[in-house]
Amino acid sequence: MTLARNSDQQLLGRADRDERAFAAFYRRHERAVVAFLGRFCRNGELTIDMTAETFARAYAARAQFDPGRGTARAWLLGIARHVLAASLERGRVETEARERLRMQAIQISDHTVRSVERAVLESGDAVDEQWLTDLPESEREAIRLRVLHDSSYARIASELDCSEAVVRQRVSRGLSRLRRTATEER
């Protein structure tokens, strides 16, 4: 049986005894993680470093993945959000998980950096949708318009045919849900 046909849960479960399983999991989700991180940091080399740390953390926490709580992609993007937040807070990319797993740094070519930057541009909208997918539609749309499209509350209220107070509440609730999910995924 080919690993590509395995579910994410099966791949993570097999990773202890078959290194190809986590490699297949990585290939399946690499583009989404790269696109997500790249949209926020806008630097190819930093994106590569944060992606490596995200997958190292995912590997270390693979036994904690619960498909009943969401998709593997959502779980990974939650980890990526934490890597991004910690990196922004500390002013450098975290390397804790990679060091714990004794991963060696690799040399990154200019071609690889350009490929990452191209992937970010091509995949950004799909990643945004995945990030918001578990939210109720009303919150998802309010966050999409406010956070991703930087629309004013007045404009969103007009577009969604509701009051500004309702829009603020939807954005606040949606962001709270995303923070809660990210905290639970640590």
ZIRAFEN-V346804 format. One record per pair of residues at least 12 apart in sequence whose C-alpha atoms are under 7 Angstrom apart, sorted by sequence separation. I is the first residue (numbers start at 1). J is the second residue. D is the distance in Angstrom with one decimal. If there is no record, write none. Layout:
BEGIN
i=I j=J d=D
i=I j=J d=D
END
This chain:
BEGIN
i=34 j=47 d=6.3
i=11 j=25 d=6.2
i=153 j=167 d=6.6
i=8 j=25 d=6.5
i=34 j=51 d=6.1
i=3 j=21 d=6.5
i=33 j=51 d=6.4
i=58 j=76 d=6.8
i=4 j=24 d=6.5
i=3 j=24 d=6.6
i=54 j=79 d=6.0
i=142 j=167 d=6.3
i=54 j=80 d=5.3
i=142 j=170 d=6.2
i=143 j=171 d=5.3
i=54 j=83 d=6.4
i=142 j=171 d=5.6
i=139 j=170 d=4.8
i=143 j=174 d=6.9
i=138 j=170 d=6.8
i=139 j=171 d=5.9
i=50 j=83 d=6.5
i=50 j=84 d=7.0
i=140 j=174 d=6.9
i=139 j=174 d=5.2
i=135 j=174 d=6.6
i=57 j=97 d=5.4
i=56 j=97 d=5.5
i=53 j=95 d=6.1
i=56 j=98 d=5.5
i=37 j=80 d=6.9
i=50 j=93 d=6.3
i=29 j=73 d=6.6
i=33 j=77 d=6.4
i=49 j=93 d=6.8
i=53 j=97 d=6.3
i=53 j=98 d=6.0
i=33 j=80 d=7.0
i=12 j=62 d=5.8
i=77 j=131 d=6.9
i=74 j=130 d=6.8
i=74 j=131 d=6.3
i=8 j=72 d=6.4
i=45 j=113 d=6.1
i=44 j=113 d=5.0
i=44 j=116 d=5.9
i=44 j=117 d=5.6
i=39 j=120 d=6.3
i=34 j=116 d=7.0
i=38 j=120 d=5.6
i=35 j=119 d=6.2
i=35 j=120 d=4.0
i=39 j=124 d=6.6
i=34 j=120 d=6.5
i=31 j=119 d=6.9
i=35 j=123 d=5.6
i=36 j=124 d=6.5
i=35 j=124 d=5.5
i=32 j=123 d=7.0
i=36 j=127 d=5.8
i=35 j=127 d=6.7
i=32 j=127 d=5.8
i=78 j=182 d=4.8
i=79 j=185 d=6.6
i=78 j=185 d=6.1
i=79 j=186 d=6.5
i=75 j=185 d=6.4
END
